[in-house]
Amino acid sequence: MAVRKLVLDDFFDEEQYTLIGIHCTLEDYRLAYLLNKYLEINLLRKPEDLDFDKGKSVYSIFEWEDSKHLKTWSLVSNICKREEQNKTTYASLFETQEPIIKTYNLIPEYKQVNFFLKIENEYNDSKEKYIVKQILSIPQIVTAYSIDTSQLKSKANLIFS
């Protein structure tokens, strides 16, 4: 009896997407508005933010499904700041709690990036450069650049659904 072996490597390829890091000091809603205006897209705030570790870190997310080109655009914050209580004990009878601000990152390898623009169904190189050029034309943007997703260690954090 012959033994047949099925190789499924081709069926389970990684999802293809373009990832652009954006440095700016804008609020998330303002950046989404400017990206909509300059890129002629329609990012809308999702009803629920990305939640990691049961509320330990929460990241805002805006999304647009382009049905014409079968692409999904997502703008997600990379930085979450939370106020937590720090218990300190001094050489006294009383224990005090001081609030401290802790910073969490969605992608820890890129701590300086404020936002990520993820475009599912990868664009070719020239279209990606055009998108980055359009983002850089926004006066409030400090810098924006493409990120090589094959080098990311925490790419599982970019799965939004």
PyMOL commands that set and color helices and strands:
alter all, ss='L'
color gray80, all
select helices_A, chain A and resi 28-39+108-110+125-136+149-151+155-158
alter helices_A, ss='H'
color red, helices_A
select strands_A, chain A and resi 17-24+44-45+50-52+57-59+61-66+71-77+79-89+95-105+115-120+141-147
alter strands_A, ss='S'
color yellow, strands_A
deselect
rebuild
show_as cartoon
